[in-house]
Amino acid sequence: MNFDFVPFYISQHRAQQRDSINTIIDFDSIAVLDDGKIAEFGPAADLLENKEGLFHKLVKSTGKESYEELSAKARAARKKRS
């Protein structure tokens, strides 16, 4: 079996927001759904650069300290892949 591409689906719930984001922040790509449609897609570090984006707003809503920690983890994952 080839595991070069393994899709994941993680449903994010408000009560577990920070932990859910921490789980996916270093994934190769993240699809952000809005009203059942893909609104954003790409690596977390790229999505976080869009200050008006849904993913950026979601991560920002976890609080300043958490946002900075998650952003650093996303940037480290991007650097590791390049």
PDB file with one MODEL, atoms N, CA, C and O in Angstrom:
MODEL        1
ATOM      1  N   MET A   1       0.837  -1.178   0.000  1.00  0.00           N
ATOM      2  CA  MET A   1       0.000   0.000   0.000  1.00  0.00           C
ATOM      3  C   MET A   1       0.886   1.248   0.000  1.00  0.00           C
ATOM      4  O   MET A   1       1.863   1.315   0.747  1.00  0.00           O
ATOM      5  N   ASN A   2       0.558   2.213  -0.815  1.00  0.00           N
ATOM      6  CA  ASN A   2       1.305   3.454  -0.935  1.00  0.00           C
ATOM      7  C   ASN A   2       0.686   4.522  -0.040  1.00  0.00           C
ATOM      8  O   ASN A   2      -0.497   4.837  -0.169  1.00  0.00           O
ATOM      9  N   PHE A   3       1.483   5.074   0.861  1.00  0.00           N
ATOM     10  CA  PHE A   3       0.985   6.087   1.786  1.00  0.00           C
ATOM     11  C   PHE A   3       1.507   7.477   1.454  1.00  0.00           C
ATOM     12  O   PHE A   3       1.579   8.327   2.341  1.00  0.00           O
ATOM     13  N   ASP A   4       1.872   7.733   0.201  1.00  0.00           N
ATOM     14  CA  ASP A   4       2.314   9.064  -0.196  1.00  0.00           C
ATOM     15  C   ASP A   4       1.186  10.078  -0.070  1.00  0.00           C
ATOM     16  O   ASP A   4       1.432  11.249   0.220  1.00  0.00           O
ATOM     17  N   PHE A   5      -0.037   9.640  -0.283  1.00  0.00           N
ATOM     18  CA  PHE A   5      -1.189  10.524  -0.166  1.00  0.00           C
ATOM     19  C   PHE A   5      -2.251   9.819   0.648  1.00  0.00           C
ATOM     20  O   PHE A   5      -2.840   8.840   0.191  1.00  0.00           O
ATOM     21  N   VAL A   6      -2.498  10.304   1.835  1.00  0.00           N
ATOM     22  CA  VAL A   6      -3.522   9.740   2.705  1.00  0.00           C
ATOM     23  C   VAL A   6      -4.440  10.873   3.143  1.00  0.00           C
ATOM     24  O   VAL A   6      -4.036  11.727   3.932  1.00  0.00           O
ATOM     25  N   PRO A   7      -5.668  10.889   2.639  1.00  0.00           N
ATOM     26  CA  PRO A   7      -6.571  11.966   3.041  1.00  0.00           C
ATOM     27  C   PRO A   7      -7.040  11.792   4.482  1.00  0.00           C
ATOM     28  O   PRO A   7      -7.223  10.671   4.955  1.00  0.00           O
ATOM     29  N   PHE A   8      -7.227  12.894   5.162  1.00  0.00           N
ATOM     30  CA  PHE A   8      -7.739  12.915   6.523  1.00  0.00           C
ATOM     31  C   PHE A   8      -8.953  13.824   6.553  1.00  0.00           C
ATOM     32  O   PHE A   8      -9.024  14.796   5.803  1.00  0.00           O
ATOM     33  N   TYR A   9      -9.879  13.521   7.391  1.00  0.00           N
ATOM     34  CA  TYR A   9     -10.998  14.424   7.634  1.00  0.00           C
ATOM     35  C   TYR A   9     -11.085  14.618   9.132  1.00  0.00           C
ATOM     36  O   TYR A   9     -11.250  13.657   9.883  1.00  0.00           O
ATOM     37  N   ILE A  10     -10.974  15.851   9.563  1.00  0.00           N
ATOM     38  CA  ILE A  10     -11.116  16.158  10.980  1.00  0.00           C
ATOM     39  C   ILE A  10     -12.165  17.242  11.098  1.00  0.00           C
ATOM     40  O   ILE A  10     -12.031  18.325  10.529  1.00  0.00           O
ATOM     41  N   SER A  11     -13.192  16.940  11.831  1.00  0.00           N
ATOM     42  CA  SER A  11     -14.238  17.926  12.074  1.00  0.00           C
ATOM     43  C   SER A  11     -13.830  18.749  13.281  1.00  0.00           C
ATOM     44  O   SER A  11     -13.487  18.197  14.327  1.00  0.00           O
ATOM     45  N   GLN A  12     -13.866  20.043  13.144  1.00  0.00           N
ATOM     46  CA  GLN A  12     -13.418  20.942  14.202  1.00  0.00           C
ATOM     47  C   GLN A  12     -14.631  21.446  14.971  1.00  0.00           C
ATOM     48  O   GLN A  12     -15.571  21.988  14.390  1.00  0.00           O
ATOM     49  N   HIS A  13     -14.597  21.263  16.266  1.00  0.00           N
ATOM     50  CA  HIS A  13     -15.695  21.708  17.133  1.00  0.00           C
ATOM     51  C   HIS A  13     -15.202  22.822  18.038  1.00  0.00           C
ATOM     52  O   HIS A  13     -14.068  22.776  18.514  1.00  0.00           O
ATOM     53  N   ARG A  14     -16.021  23.799  18.276  1.00  0.00           N
ATOM     54  CA  ARG A  14     -15.640  24.972  19.074  1.00  0.00           C
ATOM     55  C   ARG A  14     -15.065  24.607  20.445  1.00  0.00           C
ATOM     56  O   ARG A  14     -14.083  25.211  20.875  1.00  0.00           O
ATOM     57  N   ALA A  15     -15.647  23.648  21.123  1.00  0.00           N
ATOM     58  CA  ALA A  15     -15.197  23.314  22.480  1.00  0.00           C
ATOM     59  C   ALA A  15     -13.763  22.807  22.499  1.00  0.00           C
ATOM     60  O   ALA A  15     -13.067  22.938  23.505  1.00  0.00           O
ATOM     61  N   GLN A  16     -13.324  22.231  21.393  1.00  0.00           N
ATOM     62  CA  GLN A  16     -11.981  21.664  21.310  1.00  0.00           C
ATOM     63  C   GLN A  16     -11.149  22.389  20.268  1.00  0.00           C
ATOM     64  O   GLN A  16     -10.229  21.805  19.696  1.00  0.00           O
ATOM     65  N   GLN A  17     -11.456  23.640  20.015  1.00  0.00           N
ATOM     66  CA  GLN A  17     -10.872  24.386  18.906  1.00  0.00           C
ATOM     67  C   GLN A  17      -9.353  24.373  18.881  1.00  0.00           C
ATOM     68  O   GLN A  17      -8.776  23.969  17.871  1.00  0.00           O
ATOM     69  N   ARG A  18      -8.682  24.790  19.936  1.00  0.00           N
ATOM     70  CA  ARG A  18      -7.233  24.882  19.935  1.00  0.00           C
ATOM     71  C   ARG A  18      -6.582  23.520  19.743  1.00  0.00           C
ATOM     72  O   ARG A  18      -5.633  23.382  18.971  1.00  0.00           O
ATOM     73  N   ASP A  19      -7.095  22.513  20.447  1.00  0.00           N
ATOM     74  CA  ASP A  19      -6.530  21.169  20.319  1.00  0.00           C
ATOM     75  C   ASP A  19      -6.726  20.610  18.912  1.00  0.00           C
ATOM     76  O   ASP A  19      -5.841  19.940  18.380  1.00  0.00           O
ATOM     77  N   SER A  20      -7.880  20.883  18.311  1.00  0.00           N
ATOM     78  CA  SER A  20      -8.140  20.408  16.948  1.00  0.00           C
ATOM     79  C   SER A  20      -7.191  21.061  15.956  1.00  0.00           C
ATOM     80  O   SER A  20      -6.654  20.390  15.074  1.00  0.00           O
ATOM     81  N   ILE A  21      -6.983  22.361  16.092  1.00  0.00           N
ATOM     82  CA  ILE A  21      -6.075  23.066  15.178  1.00  0.00           C
ATOM     83  C   ILE A  21      -4.650  22.568  15.375  1.00  0.00           C
ATOM     84  O   ILE A  21      -3.919  22.382  14.402  1.00  0.00           O
ATOM     85  N   ASN A  22      -4.253  22.353  16.614  1.00  0.00           N
ATOM     86  CA  ASN A  22      -2.913  21.848  16.896  1.00  0.00           C
ATOM     87  C   ASN A  22      -2.684  20.495  16.220  1.00  0.00           C
ATOM     88  O   ASN A  22      -1.570  20.186  15.796  1.00  0.00           O
ATOM     89  N   THR A  23      -3.734  19.702  16.124  1.00  0.00           N
ATOM     90  CA  THR A  23      -3.641  18.386  15.497  1.00  0.00           C
ATOM     91  C   THR A  23      -3.344  18.485  14.007  1.00  0.00           C
ATOM     92  O   THR A  23      -2.636  17.635  13.467  1.00  0.00           O
ATOM     93  N   ILE A  24      -3.867  19.502  13.332  1.00  0.00           N
ATOM     94  CA  ILE A  24      -3.741  19.588  11.873  1.00  0.00           C
ATOM     95  C   ILE A  24      -2.747  20.636  11.382  1.00  0.00           C
ATOM     96  O   ILE A  24      -2.458  20.688  10.186  1.00  0.00           O
ATOM     97  N   ILE A  25      -2.220  21.465  12.270  1.00  0.00           N
ATOM     98  CA  ILE A  25      -1.429  22.631  11.857  1.00  0.00           C
ATOM     99  C   ILE A  25      -0.214  22.263  11.011  1.00  0.00           C
ATOM    100  O   ILE A  25       0.241  23.078  10.208  1.00  0.00           O
ATOM    101  N   ASP A  26       0.316  21.065  11.172  1.00  0.00           N
ATOM    102  CA  ASP A  26       1.496  20.684  10.390  1.00  0.00           C
ATOM    103  C   ASP A  26       1.181  19.689   9.267  1.00  0.00           C
ATOM    104  O   ASP A  26       2.088  19.068   8.713  1.00  0.00           O
ATOM    105  N   PHE A  27      -0.101  19.541   8.935  1.00  0.00           N
ATOM    106  CA  PHE A  27      -0.481  18.707   7.791  1.00  0.00           C
ATOM    107  C   PHE A  27       0.031  19.360   6.517  1.00  0.00           C
ATOM    108  O   PHE A  27       0.247  20.571   6.484  1.00  0.00           O
ATOM    109  N   ASP A  28       0.227  18.569   5.473  1.00  0.00           N
ATOM    110  CA  ASP A  28       0.688  19.100   4.187  1.00  0.00           C
ATOM    111  C   ASP A  28      -0.272  20.151   3.644  1.00  0.00           C
ATOM    112  O   ASP A  28       0.158  21.200   3.164  1.00  0.00           O
ATOM    113  N   SER A  29      -1.560  19.875   3.719  1.00  0.00           N
ATOM    114  CA  SER A  29      -2.587  20.804   3.242  1.00  0.00           C
ATOM    115  C   SER A  29      -3.824  20.702   4.115  1.00  0.00           C
ATOM    116  O   SER A  29      -4.122  19.657   4.694  1.00  0.00           O
ATOM    117  N   ILE A  30      -4.531  21.813   4.190  1.00  0.00           N
ATOM    118  CA  ILE A  30      -5.757  21.887   4.976  1.00  0.00           C
ATOM    119  C   ILE A  30      -6.842  22.463   4.081  1.00  0.00           C
ATOM    120  O   ILE A  30      -6.618  23.448   3.377  1.00  0.00           O
ATOM    121  N   ALA A  31      -8.003  21.854   4.107  1.00  0.00           N
ATOM    122  CA  ALA A  31      -9.165  22.393   3.395  1.00  0.00           C
ATOM    123  C   ALA A  31     -10.076  23.026   4.437  1.00  0.00           C
ATOM    124  O   ALA A  31     -10.467  22.381   5.410  1.00  0.00           O
ATOM    125  N   VAL A  32     -10.405  24.278   4.224  1.00  0.00           N
ATOM    126  CA  VAL A  32     -11.314  25.001   5.120  1.00  0.00           C
ATOM    127  C   VAL A  32     -12.657  25.073   4.412  1.00  0.00           C
ATOM    128  O   VAL A  32     -12.766  25.609   3.309  1.00  0.00           O
ATOM    129  N   LEU A  33     -13.673  24.528   5.062  1.00  0.00           N
ATOM    130  CA  LEU A  33     -15.004  24.510   4.471  1.00  0.00           C
ATOM    131  C   LEU A  33     -15.844  25.650   5.026  1.00  0.00           C
ATOM    132  O   LEU A  33     -15.769  25.976   6.210  1.00  0.00           O
ATOM    133  N   ASP A  34     -16.635  26.244   4.161  1.00  0.00           N
ATOM    134  CA  ASP A  34     -17.585  27.268   4.556  1.00  0.00           C
ATOM    135  C   ASP A  34     -18.892  26.961   3.836  1.00  0.00           C
ATOM    136  O   ASP A  34     -18.950  26.956   2.606  1.00  0.00           O
ATOM    137  N   ASP A  35     -19.918  26.710   4.601  1.00  0.00           N
ATOM    138  CA  ASP A  35     -21.224  26.363   4.040  1.00  0.00           C
ATOM    139  C   ASP A  35     -21.131  25.151   3.112  1.00  0.00           C
ATOM    140  O   ASP A  35     -21.789  25.095   2.074  1.00  0.00           O
ATOM    141  N   GLY A  36     -20.296  24.178   3.509  1.00  0.00           N
ATOM    142  CA  GLY A  36     -20.173  22.930   2.762  1.00  0.00           C
ATOM    143  C   GLY A  36     -19.295  22.984   1.528  1.00  0.00           C
ATOM    144  O   GLY A  36     -19.180  21.996   0.802  1.00  0.00           O
ATOM    145  N   LYS A  37     -18.672  24.133   1.283  1.00  0.00           N
ATOM    146  CA  LYS A  37     -17.801  24.284   0.112  1.00  0.00           C
ATOM    147  C   LYS A  37     -16.386  24.641   0.562  1.00  0.00           C
ATOM    148  O   LYS A  37     -16.196  25.290   1.590  1.00  0.00           O
ATOM    149  N   ILE A  38     -15.395  24.207  -0.221  1.00  0.00           N
ATOM    150  CA  ILE A  38     -14.012  24.543   0.108  1.00  0.00           C
ATOM    151  C   ILE A  38     -13.801  26.034  -0.120  1.00  0.00           C
ATOM    152  O   ILE A  38     -13.908  26.528  -1.243  1.00  0.00           O
ATOM    153  N   ALA A  39     -13.499  26.739   0.964  1.00  0.00           N
ATOM    154  CA  ALA A  39     -13.267  28.184   0.897  1.00  0.00           C
ATOM    155  C   ALA A  39     -11.783  28.495   0.791  1.00  0.00           C
ATOM    156  O   ALA A  39     -11.393  29.488   0.178  1.00  0.00           O
ATOM    157  N   GLU A  40     -10.954  27.640   1.392  1.00  0.00           N
ATOM    158  CA  GLU A  40      -9.497  27.818   1.380  1.00  0.00           C
ATOM    159  C   GLU A  40      -8.853  26.446   1.367  1.00  0.00           C
ATOM    160  O   GLU A  40      -9.393  25.480   1.906  1.00  0.00           O
ATOM    161  N   PHE A  41      -7.688  26.381   0.742  1.00  0.00           N
ATOM    162  CA  PHE A  41      -6.960  25.117   0.701  1.00  0.00           C
ATOM    163  C   PHE A  41      -5.474  25.407   0.580  1.00  0.00           C
ATOM    164  O   PHE A  41      -5.056  26.237  -0.228  1.00  0.00           O
ATOM    165  N   GLY A  42      -4.684  24.719   1.385  1.00  0.00           N
ATOM    166  CA  GLY A  42      -3.236  24.854   1.302  1.00  0.00           C
ATOM    167  C   GLY A  42      -2.584  24.546   2.627  1.00  0.00           C
ATOM    168  O   GLY A  42      -3.266  24.186   3.587  1.00  0.00           O
ATOM    169  N   PRO A  43      -1.270  24.684   2.693  1.00  0.00           N
ATOM    170  CA  PRO A  43      -0.558  24.489   3.954  1.00  0.00           C
ATOM    171  C   PRO A  43      -0.980  25.574   4.963  1.00  0.00           C
ATOM    172  O   PRO A  43      -1.290  26.703   4.583  1.00  0.00           O
ATOM    173  N   ALA A  44      -0.984  25.215   6.226  1.00  0.00           N
ATOM    174  CA  ALA A  44      -1.413  26.143   7.281  1.00  0.00           C
ATOM    175  C   ALA A  44      -0.636  27.451   7.244  1.00  0.00           C
ATOM    176  O   ALA A  44      -1.226  28.520   7.398  1.00  0.00           O
ATOM    177  N   ALA A  45       0.671  27.388   7.045  1.00  0.00           N
ATOM    178  CA  ALA A  45       1.480  28.611   7.033  1.00  0.00           C
ATOM    179  C   ALA A  45       1.016  29.556   5.933  1.00  0.00           C
ATOM    180  O   ALA A  45       0.974  30.770   6.132  1.00  0.00           O
ATOM    181  N   ASP A  46       0.667  29.008   4.777  1.00  0.00           N
ATOM    182  CA  ASP A  46       0.165  29.838   3.677  1.00  0.00           C
ATOM    183  C   ASP A  46      -1.200  30.428   4.024  1.00  0.00           C
ATOM    184  O   ASP A  46      -1.454  31.608   3.782  1.00  0.00           O
ATOM    185  N   LEU A  47      -2.065  29.606   4.587  1.00  0.00           N
ATOM    186  CA  LEU A  47      -3.408  30.084   4.955  1.00  0.00           C
ATOM    187  C   LEU A  47      -3.337  31.168   6.028  1.00  0.00           C
ATOM    188  O   LEU A  47      -4.137  32.103   6.021  1.00  0.00           O
ATOM    189  N   LEU A  48      -2.395  31.045   6.937  1.00  0.00           N
ATOM    190  CA  LEU A  48      -2.265  32.033   8.009  1.00  0.00           C
ATOM    191  C   LEU A  48      -1.785  33.389   7.498  1.00  0.00           C
ATOM    192  O   LEU A  48      -2.008  34.405   8.155  1.00  0.00           O
ATOM    193  N   GLU A  49      -1.137  33.421   6.352  1.00  0.00           N
ATOM    194  CA  GLU A  49      -0.657  34.682   5.781  1.00  0.00           C
ATOM    195  C   GLU A  49      -1.799  35.548   5.258  1.00  0.00           C
ATOM    196  O   GLU A  49      -1.646  36.762   5.123  1.00  0.00           O
ATOM    197  N   ASN A  50      -2.939  34.932   4.965  1.00  0.00           N
ATOM    198  CA  ASN A  50      -4.106  35.669   4.491  1.00  0.00           C
ATOM    199  C   ASN A  50      -4.881  36.189   5.701  1.00  0.00           C
ATOM    200  O   ASN A  50      -5.699  35.471   6.276  1.00  0.00           O
ATOM    201  N   LYS A  51      -4.625  37.420   6.078  1.00  0.00           N
ATOM    202  CA  LYS A  51      -5.216  38.014   7.293  1.00  0.00           C
ATOM    203  C   LYS A  51      -6.738  38.092   7.239  1.00  0.00           C
ATOM    204  O   LYS A  51      -7.387  38.192   8.280  1.00  0.00           O
ATOM    205  N   GLU A  52      -7.317  38.046   6.037  1.00  0.00           N
ATOM    206  CA  GLU A  52      -8.773  38.092   5.890  1.00  0.00           C
ATOM    207  C   GLU A  52      -9.379  36.691   5.763  1.00  0.00           C
ATOM    208  O   GLU A  52     -10.598  36.547   5.671  1.00  0.00           O
ATOM    209  N   GLY A  53      -8.533  35.665   5.758  1.00  0.00           N
ATOM    210  CA  GLY A  53      -8.997  34.300   5.545  1.00  0.00           C
ATOM    211  C   GLY A  53      -9.676  33.690   6.760  1.00  0.00           C
ATOM    212  O   GLY A  53      -9.465  34.114   7.896  1.00  0.00           O
ATOM    213  N   LEU A  54     -10.488  32.693   6.493  1.00  0.00           N
ATOM    214  CA  LEU A  54     -11.217  32.001   7.561  1.00  0.00           C
ATOM    215  C   LEU A  54     -10.278  31.268   8.513  1.00  0.00           C
ATOM    216  O   LEU A  54     -10.472  31.296   9.728  1.00  0.00           O
ATOM    217  N   PHE A  55      -9.254  30.608   7.956  1.00  0.00           N
ATOM    218  CA  PHE A  55      -8.334  29.851   8.811  1.00  0.00           C
ATOM    219  C   PHE A  55      -7.556  30.796   9.728  1.00  0.00           C
ATOM    220  O   PHE A  55      -7.389  30.522  10.917  1.00  0.00           O
ATOM    221  N   HIS A  56      -7.087  31.898   9.171  1.00  0.00           N
ATOM    222  CA  HIS A  56      -6.375  32.888   9.982  1.00  0.00           C
ATOM    223  C   HIS A  56      -7.264  33.373  11.126  1.00  0.00           C
ATOM    224  O   HIS A  56      -6.821  33.436  12.272  1.00  0.00           O
ATOM    225  N   LYS A  57      -8.498  33.711  10.824  1.00  0.00           N
ATOM    226  CA  LYS A  57      -9.433  34.200  11.844  1.00  0.00           C
ATOM    227  C   LYS A  57      -9.711  33.128  12.899  1.00  0.00           C
ATOM    228  O   LYS A  57      -9.805  33.435  14.088  1.00  0.00           O
ATOM    229  N   LEU A  58      -9.841  31.883  12.471  1.00  0.00           N
ATOM    230  CA  LEU A  58     -10.082  30.787  13.403  1.00  0.00           C
ATOM    231  C   LEU A  58      -8.909  30.617  14.361  1.00  0.00           C
ATOM    232  O   LEU A  58      -9.101  30.513  15.572  1.00  0.00           O
ATOM    233  N   VAL A  59      -7.687  30.590  13.812  1.00  0.00           N
ATOM    234  CA  VAL A  59      -6.503  30.421  14.653  1.00  0.00           C
ATOM    235  C   VAL A  59      -6.332  31.639  15.566  1.00  0.00           C
ATOM    236  O   VAL A  59      -5.982  31.490  16.737  1.00  0.00           O
ATOM    237  N   LYS A  60      -6.574  32.825  15.043  1.00  0.00           N
ATOM    238  CA  LYS A  60      -6.458  34.058  15.832  1.00  0.00           C
ATOM    239  C   LYS A  60      -7.441  34.047  17.006  1.00  0.00           C
ATOM    240  O   LYS A  60      -7.144  34.596  18.067  1.00  0.00           O
ATOM    241  N   SER A  61      -8.598  33.430  16.822  1.00  0.00           N
ATOM    242  CA  SER A  61      -9.628  33.402  17.866  1.00  0.00           C
ATOM    243  C   SER A  61      -9.236  32.532  19.062  1.00  0.00           C
ATOM    244  O   SER A  61      -9.917  32.554  20.087  1.00  0.00           O
ATOM    245  N   THR A  62      -8.145  31.765  18.943  1.00  0.00           N
ATOM    246  CA  THR A  62      -7.705  30.917  20.057  1.00  0.00           C
ATOM    247  C   THR A  62      -6.930  31.713  21.107  1.00  0.00           C
ATOM    248  O   THR A  62      -6.617  31.187  22.175  1.00  0.00           O
ATOM    249  N   GLY A  63      -6.622  32.969  20.812  1.00  0.00           N
ATOM    250  CA  GLY A  63      -5.869  33.810  21.744  1.00  0.00           C
ATOM    251  C   GLY A  63      -4.469  34.080  21.230  1.00  0.00           C
ATOM    252  O   GLY A  63      -3.927  33.326  20.422  1.00  0.00           O
ATOM    253  N   LYS A  64      -3.893  35.175  21.714  1.00  0.00           N
ATOM    254  CA  LYS A  64      -2.593  35.626  21.209  1.00  0.00           C
ATOM    255  C   LYS A  64      -1.491  34.587  21.395  1.00  0.00           C
ATOM    256  O   LYS A  64      -0.771  34.274  20.447  1.00  0.00           O
ATOM    257  N   GLU A  65      -1.353  34.058  22.593  1.00  0.00           N
ATOM    258  CA  GLU A  65      -0.290  33.086  22.870  1.00  0.00           C
ATOM    259  C   GLU A  65      -0.456  31.829  22.026  1.00  0.00           C
ATOM    260  O   GLU A  65       0.509  31.319  21.457  1.00  0.00           O
ATOM    261  N   SER A  66      -1.685  31.338  21.949  1.00  0.00           N
ATOM    262  CA  SER A  66      -1.971  30.142  21.161  1.00  0.00           C
ATOM    263  C   SER A  66      -1.737  30.409  19.675  1.00  0.00           C
ATOM    264  O   SER A  66      -1.163  29.573  18.977  1.00  0.00           O
ATOM    265  N   TYR A  67      -2.180  31.568  19.189  1.00  0.00           N
ATOM    266  CA  TYR A  67      -1.983  31.940  17.794  1.00  0.00           C
ATOM    267  C   TYR A  67      -0.494  31.945  17.434  1.00  0.00           C
ATOM    268  O   TYR A  67      -0.096  31.410  16.399  1.00  0.00           O
ATOM    269  N   GLU A  68       0.307  32.544  18.282  1.00  0.00           N
ATOM    270  CA  GLU A  68       1.743  32.612  18.017  1.00  0.00           C
ATOM    271  C   GLU A  68       2.383  31.227  18.025  1.00  0.00           C
ATOM    272  O   GLU A  68       3.239  30.926  17.193  1.00  0.00           O
ATOM    273  N   GLU A  69       1.963  30.387  18.969  1.00  0.00           N
ATOM    274  CA  GLU A  69       2.495  29.018  19.044  1.00  0.00           C
ATOM    275  C   GLU A  69       2.096  28.209  17.807  1.00  0.00           C
ATOM    276  O   GLU A  69       2.927  27.513  17.223  1.00  0.00           O
ATOM    277  N   LEU A  70       0.830  28.301  17.413  1.00  0.00           N
ATOM    278  CA  LEU A  70       0.354  27.556  16.247  1.00  0.00           C
ATOM    279  C   LEU A  70       0.998  28.070  14.962  1.00  0.00           C
ATOM    280  O   LEU A  70       1.346  27.282  14.083  1.00  0.00           O
ATOM    281  N   SER A  71       1.157  29.382  14.852  1.00  0.00           N
ATOM    282  CA  SER A  71       1.807  29.961  13.672  1.00  0.00           C
ATOM    283  C   SER A  71       3.249  29.494  13.554  1.00  0.00           C
ATOM    284  O   SER A  71       3.710  29.163  12.462  1.00  0.00           O
ATOM    285  N   ALA A  72       3.962  29.466  14.673  1.00  0.00           N
ATOM    286  CA  ALA A  72       5.353  29.000  14.667  1.00  0.00           C
ATOM    287  C   ALA A  72       5.432  27.530  14.248  1.00  0.00           C
ATOM    288  O   ALA A  72       6.332  27.138  13.506  1.00  0.00           O
ATOM    289  N   LYS A  73       4.497  26.733  14.721  1.00  0.00           N
ATOM    290  CA  LYS A  73       4.470  25.314  14.356  1.00  0.00           C
ATOM    291  C   LYS A  73       4.185  25.152  12.859  1.00  0.00           C
ATOM    292  O   LYS A  73       4.766  24.285  12.207  1.00  0.00           O
ATOM    293  N   ALA A  74       3.298  25.981  12.318  1.00  0.00           N
ATOM    294  CA  ALA A  74       2.971  25.923  10.886  1.00  0.00           C
ATOM    295  C   ALA A  74       4.181  26.330  10.050  1.00  0.00           C
ATOM    296  O   ALA A  74       4.470  25.692   9.038  1.00  0.00           O
ATOM    297  N   ARG A  75       4.891  27.378  10.453  1.00  0.00           N
ATOM    298  CA  ARG A  75       6.080  27.817   9.723  1.00  0.00           C
ATOM    299  C   ARG A  75       7.185  26.757   9.773  1.00  0.00           C
ATOM    300  O   ARG A  75       7.874  26.527   8.779  1.00  0.00           O
ATOM    301  N   ALA A  76       7.349  26.118  10.927  1.00  0.00           N
ATOM    302  CA  ALA A  76       8.359  25.056  11.062  1.00  0.00           C
ATOM    303  C   ALA A  76       8.029  23.875  10.150  1.00  0.00           C
ATOM    304  O   ALA A  76       8.928  23.273   9.562  1.00  0.00           O
ATOM    305  N   ALA A  77       6.740  23.542  10.030  1.00  0.00           N
ATOM    306  CA  ALA A  77       6.328  22.446   9.153  1.00  0.00           C
ATOM    307  C   ALA A  77       6.610  22.789   7.694  1.00  0.00           C
ATOM    308  O   ALA A  77       7.047  21.931   6.927  1.00  0.00           O
ATOM    309  N   ARG A  78       6.359  24.050   7.306  1.00  0.00           N
ATOM    310  CA  ARG A  78       6.630  24.480   5.930  1.00  0.00           C
ATOM    311  C   ARG A  78       8.132  24.406   5.636  1.00  0.00           C
ATOM    312  O   ARG A  78       8.547  23.954   4.569  1.00  0.00           O
ATOM    313  N   LYS A  79       8.927  24.854   6.592  1.00  0.00           N
ATOM    314  CA  LYS A  79      10.385  24.835   6.417  1.00  0.00           C
ATOM    315  C   LYS A  79      10.894  23.396   6.289  1.00  0.00           C
ATOM    316  O   LYS A  79      11.779  23.114   5.481  1.00  0.00           O
ATOM    317  N   LYS A  80      10.333  22.501   7.084  1.00  0.00           N
ATOM    318  CA  LYS A  80      10.738  21.088   7.048  1.00  0.00           C
ATOM    319  C   LYS A  80      10.421  20.449   5.698  1.00  0.00           C
ATOM    320  O   LYS A  80      11.173  19.600   5.218  1.00  0.00           O
ATOM    321  N   ARG A  81       9.310  20.854   5.089  1.00  0.00           N
ATOM    322  CA  ARG A  81       8.898  20.291   3.788  1.00  0.00           C
ATOM    323  C   ARG A  81       9.715  20.839   2.624  1.00  0.00           C
ATOM    324  O   ARG A  81       9.811  20.192   1.581  1.00  0.00           O
ATOM    325  N   SER A  82      10.309  22.030   2.788  1.00  0.00           N
ATOM    326  CA  SER A  82      11.016  22.639   1.650  1.00  0.00           C
ATOM    327  C   SER A  82      12.477  22.235   1.583  1.00  0.00           C
ATOM    328  O   SER A  82      13.196  22.668   0.682  1.00  0.00           O
TER     329      SER A  82
ENDMDL
END
